[in-house]
């Protein structure tokens, strides 16, 4: 992971010399890598100065076209209906910035399976599933909000300002746990954490 200019860089090495590469950038630039030469431009843009001597991907061979998609949330108001239960992306997905989609889908499958096997009347257990899922989505959304704040929405940002924001995050136990929740799980967080409390903790820096 790296951060430079208006880009957030993610590289995930795979076998046989391959890697998955993602660049996050402002939504106003959604056509930044469009067109026939988009994949090559994408690779050239990945040559960040902060990665010099660490990673060189601008000369890599693209495995396919370059796709751009918005980072956004979409969720069903209630993942339950008569004779139907929604799980995974069908029930709602989070901004992919923290990469929680697969984890949440597997958790959904686990929770719904347990509810259906819980006894003769699983309706109460399914309602618990819906409530627990709403909490996970709220906490996931807060994690994304914190990441966006730390990086000032992925516009060009003074590195010293960004370092100051991360220093503030790590001075607060709840903000630190929220920053790490994409790796440690939402169970590590105060389950009642709200946008209002997050804002108060963030603005305590000032």
ZAVEX-140713 format. One line per 10 residues: number of its first residue (from 1); their letters; for each residue x, y, z of N, C-alpha, C. Coordinates in nm, 2 decimals. Layout:
NUM	a	X/Y/Z/X/Y/Z/X/Y/Z; ...
END
This chain:
1	xxxxxxxxxx	0.08/-0.12/0.00/0.00/0.00/0.00/0.09/0.12/0.00; 0.04/0.23/-0.07/0.12/0.35/-0.08/0.02/0.46/-0.10; 0.06/0.59/-0.07/-0.02/0.70/-0.09/0.06/0.82/-0.14; 0.03/0.87/-0.26/0.10/0.98/-0.32/0.01/1.06/-0.40; 0.03/1.19/-0.40/-0.05/1.28/-0.48/-0.19/1.26/-0.46; -0.27/1.23/-0.56/-0.42/1.20/-0.54/-0.45/1.06/-0.56; -0.35/0.97/-0.53/-0.37/0.83/-0.55/-0.35/0.75/-0.43; -0.43/0.64/-0.41/-0.40/0.54/-0.31/-0.37/0.41/-0.39; -0.26/0.35/-0.36/-0.20/0.24/-0.44/-0.21/0.11/-0.36; -0.27/0.00/-0.42/-0.27/-0.13/-0.35/-0.22/-0.23/-0.45
11	xxxxxxxxxx	-0.12/-0.31/-0.41/-0.07/-0.42/-0.49/-0.08/-0.55/-0.42; -0.14/-0.65/-0.48/-0.15/-0.78/-0.41/-0.08/-0.89/-0.50; 0.05/-0.92/-0.46/0.13/-1.02/-0.54/0.06/-1.16/-0.54; 0.06/-1.22/-0.65/0.01/-1.36/-0.67/0.12/-1.45/-0.73; 0.09/-1.57/-0.76/0.19/-1.66/-0.81/0.23/-1.63/-0.95; 0.34/-1.69/-0.99/0.39/-1.68/-1.13/0.42/-1.54/-1.18; 0.47/-1.46/-1.09/0.51/-1.32/-1.12/0.39/-1.23/-1.15; 0.27/-1.27/-1.11/0.15/-1.18/-1.13/0.12/-1.10/-1.01; 0.05/-0.99/-1.03/0.00/-0.91/-0.92/-0.13/-0.85/-0.96; -0.22/-0.83/-0.86/-0.34/-0.75/-0.88/-0.31/-0.60/-0.83
21	xxxxxxxxxx	-0.34/-0.51/-0.91/-0.30/-0.37/-0.88/-0.43/-0.28/-0.89; -0.45/-0.20/-0.78/-0.56/-0.11/-0.77/-0.51/0.03/-0.75; -0.57/0.13/-0.81/-0.54/0.27/-0.78/-0.67/0.34/-0.75; -0.68/0.40/-0.63/-0.80/0.48/-0.59/-0.77/0.62/-0.62; -0.87/0.69/-0.68/-0.85/0.83/-0.72/-0.98/0.90/-0.71; -0.98/1.04/-0.71/-1.11/1.11/-0.70/-1.22/1.07/-0.80; -1.34/1.07/-0.76/-1.45/1.02/-0.84/-1.47/1.11/-0.96; -1.43/1.24/-0.95/-1.45/1.33/-1.06/-1.36/1.29/-1.18; -1.26/1.20/-1.16/-1.17/1.16/-1.26/-1.21/1.02/-1.32; -1.33/0.99/-1.32/-1.37/0.85/-1.35/-1.33/0.80/-1.49
31	xxxxxxxxxx	-1.30/0.90/-1.58/-1.25/0.86/-1.71/-1.10/0.87/-1.72; -1.03/0.88/-1.61/-0.89/0.89/-1.61/-0.81/0.78/-1.69; -0.86/0.66/-1.68/-0.79/0.55/-1.75/-0.88/0.48/-1.86; -0.97/0.56/-1.91/-1.06/0.51/-2.02/-0.99/0.51/-2.15; -1.05/0.43/-2.24/-0.99/0.43/-2.38/-0.90/0.32/-2.41; -0.85/0.31/-2.53/-0.78/0.19/-2.58/-0.64/0.18/-2.50; -0.58/0.29/-2.46/-0.45/0.29/-2.40/-0.47/0.30/-2.24; -0.59/0.28/-2.19/-0.61/0.30/-2.05/-0.53/0.21/-1.96; -0.51/0.08/-2.00/-0.43/-0.01/-1.92/-0.29/0.03/-1.91; -0.23/0.08/-2.02/-0.09/0.12/-2.02/-0.07/0.25/-1.94
41	xxxxxxxxxx	-0.17/0.34/-1.95/-0.16/0.46/-1.87/-0.17/0.43/-1.73; -0.26/0.33/-1.69/-0.28/0.29/-1.56/-0.14/0.24/-1.50; -0.07/0.16/-1.57/0.06/0.11/-1.53/0.16/0.22/-1.51; 0.16/0.31/-1.61/0.26/0.42/-1.60/0.23/0.51/-1.48; 0.10/0.53/-1.45/0.06/0.61/-1.33/0.10/0.55/-1.20; 0.12/0.41/-1.21/0.15/0.34/-1.08/0.30/0.36/-1.04; 0.38/0.42/-1.13/0.52/0.44/-1.09/0.53/0.56/-1.00; 0.49/0.54/-0.87/0.50/0.65/-0.77/0.64/0.67/-0.73; 0.67/0.79/-0.70/0.81/0.82/-0.65/0.84/0.75/-0.52; 0.74/0.74/-0.44/0.76/0.68/-0.30/0.79/0.53/-0.32
51	xxxxxxxxxx	0.76/0.47/-0.43/0.79/0.33/-0.45/0.92/0.30/-0.53; 0.99/0.40/-0.56/1.12/0.39/-0.63/1.21/0.29/-0.55; 1.26/0.19/-0.61/1.34/0.09/-0.54/1.26/-0.02/-0.47; 1.13/0.00/-0.46/1.05/-0.10/-0.39/0.96/-0.18/-0.49; 0.90/-0.11/-0.58/0.81/-0.18/-0.68/0.82/-0.10/-0.81; 0.83/-0.18/-0.92/0.83/-0.12/-1.06/0.73/-0.19/-1.14; 0.61/-0.14/-1.16/0.51/-0.21/-1.23/0.48/-0.14/-1.37; 0.54/-0.03/-1.40/0.51/0.04/-1.52/0.54/-0.04/-1.65; 0.63/-0.13/-1.64/0.67/-0.21/-1.75/0.61/-0.35/-1.75; 0.51/-0.37/-1.66/0.44/-0.50/-1.65/0.35/-0.52/-1.78
61	xxxxxxxxxx	0.31/-0.64/-1.80/0.22/-0.67/-1.92/0.08/-0.68/-1.86; -0.01/-0.60/-1.91/-0.15/-0.61/-1.86/-0.21/-0.74/-1.89; -0.28/-0.80/-1.80/-0.35/-0.93/-1.82/-0.49/-0.91/-1.88; -0.54/-0.79/-1.88/-0.67/-0.76/-1.94/-0.70/-0.61/-1.94; -0.82/-0.57/-1.98/-0.85/-0.43/-1.98/-0.85/-0.37/-1.84; -0.85/-0.24/-1.84/-0.85/-0.16/-1.72/-0.99/-0.12/-1.69; -1.04/-0.16/-1.57/-1.18/-0.13/-1.53/-1.18/-0.03/-1.42; -1.27/0.07/-1.43/-1.29/0.17/-1.33/-1.43/0.15/-1.27; -1.45/0.15/-1.14/-1.58/0.15/-1.08/-1.58/0.24/-0.96; -1.70/0.29/-0.92/-1.71/0.38/-0.81/-1.70/0.30/-0.67
71	xxxxxxxxxx	-1.64/0.37/-0.58/-1.65/0.31/-0.44/-1.77/0.37/-0.37; -1.87/0.28/-0.35/-1.99/0.33/-0.29/-2.06/0.22/-0.21; -2.16/0.26/-0.14/-2.24/0.16/-0.06/-2.37/0.14/-0.13; -2.43/0.02/-0.11/-2.56/-0.01/-0.15/-2.62/-0.12/-0.06; -2.73/-0.09/0.00/-2.78/-0.19/0.09/-2.93/-0.19/0.09; -2.99/-0.32/0.11/-3.13/-0.33/0.12/-3.17/-0.28/0.26; -3.29/-0.22/0.27/-3.34/-0.16/0.40/-3.35/-0.28/0.50; -3.40/-0.39/0.45/-3.41/-0.51/0.53/-3.39/-0.63/0.44; -3.29/-0.72/0.49/-3.26/-0.84/0.40/-3.35/-0.96/0.42; -3.47/-0.93/0.47/-3.57/-1.04/0.49/-3.70/-1.00/0.42
81	xxxxxxxxxx	-3.76/-1.11/0.36/-3.90/-1.09/0.31/-3.97/-1.23/0.32; -4.09/-1.23/0.29/-4.17/-1.36/0.31/-4.11/-1.46/0.21; -4.05/-1.57/0.27/-3.99/-1.68/0.19/-3.86/-1.65/0.13; -3.79/-1.54/0.17/-3.66/-1.50/0.11/-3.57/-1.44/0.22; -3.44/-1.47/0.21/-3.34/-1.40/0.29/-3.22/-1.36/0.20; -3.18/-1.24/0.20/-3.07/-1.19/0.12/-2.94/-1.20/0.20; -2.84/-1.24/0.13/-2.70/-1.24/0.19/-2.61/-1.18/0.09; -2.48/-1.16/0.14/-2.38/-1.11/0.05/-2.42/-0.98/-0.02; -2.37/-0.96/-0.14/-2.40/-0.83/-0.21/-2.54/-0.81/-0.24; -2.62/-0.92/-0.25/-2.77/-0.91/-0.27/-2.83/-0.83/-0.15
91	xxxxxxxxxx	-2.78/-0.85/-0.03/-2.83/-0.78/0.09/-2.78/-0.64/0.10; -2.67/-0.61/0.03/-2.60/-0.48/0.04/-2.45/-0.50/0.05; -2.38/-0.41/-0.01/-2.24/-0.41/-0.01/-2.18/-0.28/0.04; -2.06/-0.29/0.09/-1.99/-0.17/0.14/-1.90/-0.12/0.04; -1.86/0.01/0.06/-1.75/0.07/-0.02/-1.64/-0.03/-0.02; -1.58/-0.07/-0.13/-1.48/-0.18/-0.14/-1.34/-0.13/-0.09; -1.33/-0.01/-0.04/-1.20/0.04/0.00/-1.14/-0.05/0.11; -1.21/-0.11/0.20/-1.16/-0.19/0.30/-1.17/-0.34/0.27; -1.22/-0.38/0.15/-1.21/-0.52/0.11/-1.29/-0.61/0.20; -1.41/-0.57/0.24/-1.49/-0.66/0.33/-1.60/-0.74/0.27
101	xxxxxxxxxx	-1.61/-0.73/0.13/-1.72/-0.80/0.07/-1.73/-0.95/0.09; -1.62/-1.02/0.06/-1.62/-1.16/0.07/-1.63/-1.20/0.22; -1.57/-1.13/0.31/-1.58/-1.17/0.45/-1.72/-1.15/0.50; -1.79/-1.05/0.46/-1.93/-1.02/0.50/-2.02/-1.13/0.44; -1.99/-1.17/0.32/-2.08/-1.27/0.25/-2.07/-1.40/0.33; -1.94/-1.44/0.36/-1.92/-1.57/0.43/-1.99/-1.56/0.57; -1.98/-1.44/0.64/-2.04/-1.43/0.77/-2.19/-1.44/0.75; -2.25/-1.38/0.65/-2.39/-1.39/0.62/-2.43/-1.54/0.61; -2.36/-1.61/0.52/-2.39/-1.75/0.50/-2.39/-1.83/0.63; -2.29/-1.80/0.71/-2.28/-1.87/0.84/-2.40/-1.84/0.93
111	xxxxxxxxxx	-2.43/-1.71/0.94/-2.54/-1.67/1.03/-2.68/-1.72/0.98; -2.70/-1.72/0.85/-2.83/-1.77/0.80/-2.84/-1.92/0.82; -2.73/-1.99/0.79/-2.73/-2.13/0.81/-2.76/-2.17/0.95; -2.70/-2.10/1.05/-2.72/-2.12/1.19/-2.87/-2.09/1.22; -2.92/-1.98/1.17/-3.06/-1.95/1.20/-3.16/-2.05/1.15; -3.13/-2.11/1.02/-3.22/-2.20/0.97/-3.22/-2.34/1.04; -3.10/-2.37/1.11/-3.09/-2.49/1.18/-3.12/-2.48/1.33; -3.17/-2.36/1.37/-3.18/-2.33/1.51/-3.30/-2.40/1.58; -3.39/-2.44/1.50/-3.51/-2.50/1.56/-3.63/-2.49/1.47; -3.75/-2.51/1.53/-3.87/-2.52/1.45/-3.92/-2.38/1.40
121	xxxxxxxxxx	-3.87/-2.27/1.47/-3.91/-2.14/1.43/-3.79/-2.05/1.42; -3.73/-2.05/1.30/-3.60/-1.97/1.29/-3.63/-1.82/1.26; -3.75/-1.77/1.26/-3.78/-1.64/1.22/-3.71/-1.54/1.32; -3.71/-1.57/1.45/-3.64/-1.48/1.54/-3.49/-1.47/1.52; -3.43/-1.59/1.49/-3.29/-1.60/1.46/-3.26/-1.52/1.33; -3.34/-1.53/1.23/-3.32/-1.45/1.11/-3.33/-1.30/1.13; -3.42/-1.26/1.22/-3.43/-1.12/1.26/-3.30/-1.08/1.33; -3.24/-1.16/1.41/-3.11/-1.14/1.48/-3.00/-1.12/1.37; -3.01/-1.21/1.27/-2.91/-1.20/1.16/-2.92/-1.06/1.09; -3.04/-1.02/1.06/-3.06/-0.89/1.00/-3.01/-0.77/1.09
131	xxxxxxxxxx	-3.03/-0.78/1.22/-2.99/-0.68/1.31/-2.83/-0.68/1.32; -2.77/-0.80/1.33/-2.63/-0.80/1.34/-2.56/-0.76/1.21; -2.63/-0.79/1.09/-2.57/-0.74/0.97/-2.57/-0.59/0.96; -2.68/-0.53/1.01/-2.69/-0.38/1.00/-2.58/-0.32/1.09; -2.55/-0.38/1.20/-2.44/-0.33/1.28/-2.30/-0.34/1.21; -2.28/-0.46/1.14/-2.15/-0.48/1.07/-2.14/-0.37/0.96; -2.25/-0.35/0.89/-2.25/-0.25/0.78/-2.22/-0.11/0.83; -2.28/-0.08/0.95/-2.26/0.06/1.00/-2.11/0.07/1.04; -2.05/-0.03/1.10/-1.91/-0.02/1.15/-1.82/-0.02/1.02; -1.85/-0.10/0.92/-1.77/-0.09/0.80/-1.78/0.04/0.73
141	xxxxxxxxxx	-1.89/0.10/0.73/-1.91/0.24/0.68/-1.82/0.34/0.75; -1.82/0.32/0.89/-1.74/0.41/0.97/-1.59/0.40/0.94; -1.55/0.27/0.92/-1.41/0.25/0.88/-1.37/0.31/0.75; -1.46/0.31/0.65/-1.43/0.38/0.53/-1.43/0.53/0.55; -1.52/0.58/0.63/-1.52/0.73/0.65/-1.39/0.77/0.72; -1.34/0.69/0.81/-1.21/0.73/0.88/-1.10/0.73/0.77; -1.10/0.63/0.69/-0.99/0.62/0.58/-1.00/0.74/0.49; -1.12/0.78/0.45/-1.13/0.89/0.36/-1.09/1.02/0.43; -1.12/1.03/0.56/-1.08/1.15/0.63/-0.93/1.16/0.64; -0.87/1.05/0.68/-0.72/1.04/0.69/-0.65/1.08/0.56
151	xxxxxxxxxx	-0.71/1.05/0.45/-0.65/1.08/0.32/-0.71/1.20/0.25; -0.80/1.27/0.32/-0.86/1.39/0.27/-0.94/1.37/0.14; -1.00/1.25/0.13/-1.08/1.23/0.02/-1.00/1.20/-0.11; -0.87/1.17/-0.09/-0.79/1.13/-0.20/-0.76/1.24/-0.30; -0.77/1.37/-0.26/-0.72/1.48/-0.34/-0.57/1.49/-0.31; -0.50/1.57/-0.38/-0.36/1.59/-0.35/-0.35/1.65/-0.21; -0.27/1.58/-0.13/-0.26/1.61/0.02/-0.12/1.63/0.06; -0.10/1.73/0.15/0.03/1.75/0.21/0.07/1.62/0.29; 0.18/1.56/0.26/0.22/1.44/0.34/0.23/1.46/0.49; 0.27/1.58/0.53/0.28/1.61/0.67/0.14/1.62/0.74
161	xxxxxxxxxx	0.04/1.67/0.66/-0.09/1.67/0.71/-0.15/1.53/0.73; -0.12/1.45/0.63/-0.16/1.31/0.64/-0.10/1.23/0.76; 0.03/1.26/0.77/0.10/1.19/0.89/0.04/1.24/1.02; 0.01/1.37/1.03/-0.05/1.42/1.15/-0.19/1.36/1.18; -0.27/1.33/1.07/-0.40/1.27/1.09/-0.38/1.13/1.14; -0.28/1.05/1.08/-0.26/0.92/1.13/-0.21/0.91/1.27; -0.13/1.01/1.30/-0.08/1.02/1.44/-0.19/1.04/1.54; -0.29/1.12/1.50/-0.41/1.14/1.58/-0.49/1.01/1.59; -0.51/0.94/1.48/-0.58/0.81/1.49/-0.51/0.72/1.59; -0.38/0.71/1.59/-0.31/0.62/1.67/-0.30/0.66/1.81
171	xxxxxxxxxx	-0.34/0.78/1.84/-0.34/0.83/1.98/-0.48/0.80/2.05; -0.57/0.75/1.97/-0.71/0.72/2.02/-0.73/0.57/2.00; -0.76/0.50/2.11/-0.78/0.35/2.10/-0.89/0.31/2.01; -1.00/0.38/2.01/-1.12/0.35/1.93/-1.09/0.37/1.78; -1.02/0.49/1.75/-0.99/0.51/1.61/-0.88/0.41/1.56; -0.79/0.38/1.65/-0.69/0.28/1.61/-0.76/0.14/1.57; -0.85/0.10/1.66/-0.92/-0.02/1.64/-1.00/-0.02/1.51; -1.06/0.10/1.48/-1.14/0.12/1.36/-1.05/0.11/1.24; -0.94/0.17/1.24/-0.85/0.17/1.13/-0.80/0.03/1.10; -0.79/-0.06/1.20/-0.74/-0.19/1.18/-0.85/-0.29/1.16
181	xxxxxxxxxx	-0.98/-0.25/1.17/-1.09/-0.35/1.18/-1.10/-0.42/1.05; -1.05/-0.37/0.93/-1.06/-0.45/0.81/-0.98/-0.57/0.82; -0.88/-0.58/0.91/-0.80/-0.70/0.92/-0.83/-0.78/1.05; -0.88/-0.71/1.15/-0.90/-0.77/1.28/-1.05/-0.81/1.30; -1.14/-0.75/1.22/-1.28/-0.79/1.23/-1.36/-0.68/1.31; -1.49/-0.67/1.28/-1.57/-0.57/1.35/-1.60/-0.60/1.49; -1.58/-0.73/1.53/-1.61/-0.77/1.67/-1.51/-0.70/1.77; -1.40/-0.64/1.72/-1.30/-0.58/1.80/-1.34/-0.43/1.84; -1.45/-0.39/1.78/-1.50/-0.25/1.79/-1.61/-0.24/1.89; -1.63/-0.12/1.95/-1.75/-0.09/2.03/-1.87/-0.10/1.94
191	xxxxxxxxxx	-1.96/-0.19/1.96/-2.07/-0.22/1.87/-2.17/-0.10/1.86; -2.16/-0.01/1.95/-2.26/0.10/1.95/-2.19/0.22/1.89; -2.07/0.21/1.83/-2.00/0.33/1.77/-2.09/0.39/1.66; -2.10/0.52/1.66/-2.19/0.59/1.57/-2.10/0.70/1.49; -2.17/0.75/1.38/-2.10/0.85/1.31/-2.08/0.98/1.39; -2.17/1.01/1.48/-2.15/1.12/1.57/-2.03/1.11/1.66; -2.01/0.99/1.72/-1.89/0.97/1.80/-1.77/0.97/1.72; -1.77/0.91/1.60/-1.65/0.91/1.52/-1.61/1.06/1.49; -1.71/1.14/1.45/-1.68/1.28/1.42/-1.62/1.35/1.54; -1.67/1.32/1.66/-1.62/1.39/1.78/-1.48/1.35/1.80
201	xxxxxx	-1.45/1.22/1.79/-1.31/1.17/1.81/-1.21/1.23/1.70; -1.26/1.23/1.58/-1.18/1.29/1.47/-1.15/1.44/1.50; -1.25/1.51/1.53/-1.24/1.66/1.55/-1.17/1.70/1.68; -1.15/1.60/1.77/-1.08/1.63/1.89/-0.93/1.66/1.86; -0.89/1.63/1.74/-0.75/1.67/1.70/-0.73/1.82/1.69; -0.84/1.89/1.67/-0.83/2.03/1.65/-0.86/2.10/1.79
END
